[in-house]
Amino acid sequence: MLWNLKGPEKTISYTGCVIQLYIALGLGSTECVLLTVMAYDRFNAICRPLHYGVIMYPKLLQQLAAVAWTSGFVESTVQTTLVFQLPLCSHHRVDDFMCEVPALIKIACVDTTFLENELSIVTVLYVVIPLGLILVSYGCIVRSMLRIKSTEGRKKAFGTCGSHLIVVVLFFGTIISVYIQPKSKYTQNHRKSLTLFYTVVIPSLNPLIYTLRNKEFKWAIKRLLARDPS
């Protein structure tokens, strides 16, 4: 996708489109599950600090990671297989920055009601339910934070959740806008911009967001900002 964006010719082979959709769906679905697991981790760290080591033991972490990656790419395999079984119209013009399911459904020359319903179910399983679990976790976290009397304690608790919460808002906010909002809510150009945002911009920002708690990173930023221009 990035290669096509840089030049005037924006084409992709059929095989390339299949691979692009498969990888994008797999990584996106996996991230939805991983963000939910991370919310559960933050919940235990703040609401059950004395039992954290017992609850989040290494073997469980490995199992949760395995479930996230396996479920993400199983969903991607099913979705990609169903999409590319559709007979596509002769022009083969995908009106998006990349091979996305909604854009590919639009150029199918058959009734796509079944696939649209299946996509709705997948959206509930990988977007609505994970987001609901994350909100429940943060509801419990906020309640625990309000019980903390010291300002330093609240600051530390917020620091534990801050980076994760930023990523959740950015990632799920754009995903919901593309897959759940009514079709008339945004123009196609707006939808394409949102697609570009959650497939390129957010993953590029993730390393920066997650290192905001790193003391060495903060020190380096302060040193860079305080450097004399002369």
C-alpha positions as CSV (number, residue, x, y, z in Angstrom):
1,M,0.0,0.0,0.0
2,L,2.8,2.4,0.9
3,W,4.6,1.6,-2.3
4,N,1.5,2.4,-4.3
5,L,0.9,5.7,-2.5
6,K,4.2,7.1,-3.5
7,G,3.7,7.0,-7.2
8,P,1.0,7.8,-9.8
9,E,0.4,4.1,-10.7
10,K,-1.7,2.5,-8.0
11,T,-2.1,-1.2,-9.0
12,I,-1.8,-4.5,-7.2
13,S,-1.8,-8.1,-8.4
14,Y,-4.6,-10.4,-7.5
15,T,-2.2,-12.5,-5.3
16,G,-0.8,-9.4,-3.8
17,C,-4.4,-8.2,-2.9
18,V,-5.1,-11.6,-1.2
19,I,-1.9,-11.4,0.8
20,Q,-2.5,-7.8,1.8
21,L,-6.0,-8.5,3.0
22,Y,-4.9,-11.6,4.9
23,I,-2.1,-9.9,6.7
24,A,-4.0,-6.7,7.5
25,L,-7.0,-8.7,8.8
26,G,-4.8,-11.0,10.8
27,L,-2.8,-8.2,12.4
28,G,-5.8,-6.1,13.0
29,S,-7.9,-8.9,14.6
30,T,-4.9,-9.9,16.8
31,E,-4.4,-6.3,18.0
32,C,-8.1,-6.2,19.0
33,V,-7.6,-9.3,21.2
34,L,-4.2,-8.1,22.5
35,L,-5.5,-4.7,23.6
36,T,-8.2,-6.6,25.5
37,V,-5.6,-8.8,27.2
38,M,-3.6,-5.7,28.1
39,A,-6.7,-4.1,29.7
40,Y,-7.1,-7.2,31.8
41,D,-3.4,-6.9,32.7
42,R,-3.8,-3.3,33.8
43,F,-7.0,-4.2,35.8
44,N,-5.0,-6.8,37.8
45,A,-2.1,-4.5,38.3
46,I,-4.2,-1.7,39.8
47,C,-7.2,-3.5,41.3
48,R,-5.4,-6.6,42.6
49,P,-1.8,-5.5,43.0
50,L,-1.0,-8.1,45.8
51,H,-2.3,-11.0,43.7
52,Y,-0.9,-9.8,40.4
53,G,2.1,-12.1,40.3
54,V,-0.2,-15.1,41.1
55,I,-2.9,-14.2,38.5
56,M,-0.7,-13.1,35.6
57,Y,1.9,-15.9,35.8
58,P,4.2,-16.5,32.8
59,K,2.4,-19.6,31.5
60,L,-1.0,-17.7,31.4
61,L,0.7,-14.8,29.5
62,Q,2.0,-17.2,26.9
63,Q,-1.4,-18.8,26.6
64,L,-3.1,-15.4,26.2
65,A,-0.6,-14.4,23.5
66,A,-1.1,-17.7,21.7
67,V,-4.9,-17.2,21.8
68,A,-4.7,-13.7,20.5
69,W,-2.4,-14.6,17.5
70,T,-4.2,-17.8,16.7
71,S,-7.7,-16.3,16.8
72,G,-6.6,-13.3,14.8
73,F,-5.3,-15.3,11.9
74,V,-8.0,-17.9,12.0
75,E,-10.5,-15.1,11.5
76,S,-8.4,-13.6,8.8
77,T,-8.2,-17.0,7.0
78,V,-12.0,-17.4,7.1
79,Q,-12.7,-13.8,6.0
80,T,-10.1,-13.8,3.2
81,T,-11.4,-17.1,1.8
82,L,-15.0,-15.9,1.8
83,V,-14.2,-12.6,0.2
84,F,-12.1,-14.0,-2.7
85,Q,-14.7,-16.6,-3.5
86,L,-16.9,-13.7,-4.8
87,P,-16.9,-13.1,-8.5
88,L,-15.6,-9.6,-9.0
89,C,-16.8,-7.1,-11.6
90,S,-14.8,-6.7,-14.8
91,H,-13.3,-3.3,-13.9
92,H,-11.6,-4.6,-10.7
93,R,-11.2,-1.1,-9.3
94,V,-10.9,-1.1,-5.5
95,D,-12.1,2.3,-4.2
96,D,-9.8,2.4,-1.2
97,F,-6.1,2.8,-0.3
98,M,-5.8,-1.0,0.1
99,C,-7.6,-4.2,-0.3
100,E,-10.2,-3.8,2.5
101,V,-13.3,-6.1,3.0
102,P,-15.9,-3.3,2.5
103,A,-14.2,-2.1,-0.6
104,L,-13.9,-5.6,-2.1
105,I,-17.6,-6.4,-1.3
106,K,-18.6,-3.3,-3.3
107,I,-17.0,-4.6,-6.6
108,A,-18.6,-8.1,-6.3
109,C,-21.1,-8.9,-9.1
110,V,-23.3,-11.1,-6.9
111,D,-25.6,-10.7,-3.9
112,T,-23.3,-10.1,-0.9
113,T,-25.9,-10.2,1.9
114,F,-24.4,-13.3,3.5
115,L,-20.9,-11.9,3.6
116,E,-22.1,-8.5,4.9
117,N,-24.0,-10.4,7.7
118,E,-20.9,-12.5,8.4
119,L,-18.8,-9.3,8.5
120,S,-21.2,-7.9,11.1
121,I,-20.8,-11.0,13.3
122,V,-17.0,-10.7,13.0
123,T,-17.2,-7.0,13.9
124,V,-19.2,-7.8,17.0
125,L,-16.7,-10.6,18.0
126,Y,-13.5,-8.7,17.4
127,V,-14.5,-5.0,17.9
128,V,-17.7,-4.6,20.0
129,I,-17.0,-7.4,22.6
130,P,-13.3,-6.6,23.1
131,L,-14.1,-2.9,23.4
132,G,-16.9,-3.7,25.9
133,L,-14.5,-5.8,28.0
134,I,-11.9,-3.0,27.9
135,L,-14.5,-0.4,29.1
136,V,-15.5,-2.8,32.0
137,S,-11.9,-3.2,33.0
138,Y,-11.3,0.6,32.9
139,G,-14.5,1.2,34.9
140,C,-13.1,-1.0,37.7
141,I,-9.7,0.7,37.3
142,V,-11.3,4.2,37.7
143,R,-13.2,3.1,40.7
144,S,-10.0,1.8,42.3
145,M,-8.1,5.0,41.4
146,L,-10.8,7.1,43.1
147,R,-10.1,5.2,46.3
148,I,-6.4,6.1,46.2
149,K,-5.9,9.1,48.5
150,S,-2.4,10.2,47.5
151,T,-1.8,12.2,44.4
152,E,1.4,10.3,43.7
153,G,-0.5,7.0,43.8
154,R,-3.1,8.2,41.4
155,K,-0.4,9.5,39.1
156,K,1.4,6.2,39.1
157,A,-1.8,4.3,38.4
158,F,-2.7,6.6,35.5
159,G,0.9,6.2,34.2
160,T,0.3,2.4,34.1
161,C,-2.8,2.8,31.9
162,G,-2.1,6.0,30.0
163,S,-0.3,4.7,26.9
164,H,-2.7,1.7,26.5
165,L,-5.7,3.9,26.8
166,I,-4.4,6.3,24.1
167,V,-3.9,3.4,21.7
168,V,-7.4,2.0,22.5
169,V,-9.1,5.3,21.8
170,L,-7.2,5.8,18.5
171,F,-7.4,2.2,17.2
172,F,-11.0,1.3,18.2
173,G,-12.2,4.8,17.4
174,T,-11.2,4.6,13.7
175,I,-12.2,0.9,13.4
176,I,-15.7,1.7,14.7
177,S,-15.9,4.6,12.2
178,V,-15.2,2.3,9.3
179,Y,-17.0,-0.9,10.2
180,I,-19.9,0.1,12.4
181,Q,-21.0,3.7,11.5
182,P,-24.0,3.9,9.0
183,K,-23.0,4.1,5.4
184,S,-24.2,7.6,5.0
185,K,-22.2,8.9,8.0
186,Y,-19.0,9.5,6.1
187,T,-18.1,10.0,2.5
188,Q,-15.9,7.4,0.8
189,N,-12.9,9.8,0.9
190,H,-13.4,10.1,4.7
191,R,-13.6,6.3,5.0
192,K,-10.4,5.9,3.0
193,S,-8.6,8.4,5.2
194,L,-9.7,6.5,8.3
195,T,-8.5,3.3,6.7
196,L,-5.1,4.9,6.1
197,F,-5.1,6.2,9.7
198,Y,-5.6,2.9,11.5
199,T,-3.4,0.8,9.1
200,V,-0.4,3.2,8.9
201,V,-0.5,6.1,11.3
202,I,-1.5,4.3,14.5
203,P,1.0,1.4,14.1
204,S,3.7,4.0,13.4
205,L,2.7,5.9,16.6
206,N,2.5,2.8,18.8
207,P,6.3,2.6,19.6
208,L,6.3,6.3,20.5
209,I,3.2,6.0,22.7
210,Y,4.3,2.9,24.5
211,T,7.7,4.4,25.4
212,L,6.2,7.5,27.0
213,R,6.6,5.8,30.4
214,N,10.3,5.0,29.8
215,K,12.4,7.3,32.0
216,E,15.4,7.2,29.6
217,F,13.1,8.2,26.7
218,K,11.6,11.1,28.7
219,W,15.1,12.2,29.7
220,A,16.2,12.1,26.0
221,I,13.2,14.2,24.9
222,K,13.8,16.8,27.6
223,R,17.4,17.0,26.7
224,L,16.5,17.4,23.0
225,L,14.0,20.1,23.7
226,A,16.3,22.0,26.1
227,R,19.3,21.9,23.6
228,D,20.5,25.4,22.6
229,P,19.7,25.9,18.9
230,S,23.0,27.8,18.5
